[in-house]
């Protein structure tokens, strides 16, 4: 699914216009991006957890020149699924229709 398809699905589910749904989604994504760029973690209950962490630098050898080089520390992102999402993906748990926002299983 791409962003346009997501907007269409959310608009249909919430009886909202595509334009207002797009504005909401863009604002949501901008807030998540800003939080992550500032080093904050983002936790969405039942969905997952975005975590910013520092990937340590390392020595490496350029295979073409044989020169030894060093890659400095850098920020990276990891995502851990929430329990409900994990259960849906694994199919290990049947989720009741009432638990879903649009009644899909």
N, C-alpha and C positions, 0 to 999 in steps of 0.2 A: 504494500500500500504506500502511495506517495502522499505528499502534503495536500494536494487538491482532493484526492479521494477521501482523506481523513476529514477535511473540512466538509465535504458533501455528506459524509456519514453522520458527523456530529450535528450538522444543520438539520438533517432529516430526523434524527433522534430527539432533538430538543425543540423542534418546530421554530427554529431561528432562521434568519436569512443567512445566506452564504457569506455575505459581506461582514455582518456582525460576528459571525463565527470565525472568519478569517482574522478580524481585528483582535478577538479574544485570544485565539491561538498564537498569533504573533506576539501579543503582549505576554502571554504565558511563557513562550519560548525565550523572549528577551529577558524576562526576570530570572529564569533558570540559568541562562548564559551569563548574566551579570553576577549571580551568586557564585557560580563555578569559577568565573574569571577572578573573583575576589577571594578565592580559596575556600569558600564555604561549601559544605556538603548539602545536598538536596535530598530529603527523604519524602517519598510519596507513599503513605501507608498502603499496604497490600499490593502496590505496584513495584516499587524498588527504591534503591538508594544509589545516588550518584556521589562518588567520593573522589576528591582531588588528592593526589599523593605525589611525592617526589620520587622520581626514578633516579637511582644513583648513577653517577657517571661511570664510565668504564674505559679501559685501555683497549685499543684494537689495532690491528695491523692492516694497512691498505694493501689489498691483494695484488694490485697492479704495480705499485712502487716498492712495496716491502717496508715502507715508512711506518714507524710506530706513532700513533696519535691517541688523543684522549677526547672522549665525548663528555661534556660537562653534565652535571645534574640537570634534570628538566622536570617540569610539571607534567603529569599525565592524569588520565581519568579512568576510573573503573566503575562498573555498574554491577550491582548485586540485585537479583530479583527478589521481590517480596514473596511471602508465602502463598498468597492467593494466586499471583501470576505464575509462580512456579508450579502450583497444583494444576492450573489450567493448561499449561504447556505440557506437563508430564502426563496429564489425563488421569492422575492418581486419585482425584477427588471430584465427585460430581457436585457442582455448585447449583444450588437451588435457583429457580427463575427469579424469585423475589430478591435475591442478592445481586442480580445483574441490572444495570441501568436500563437496558433495552430489551430484556427478556430472552436473549440468546443463550444457548448452552453450547 
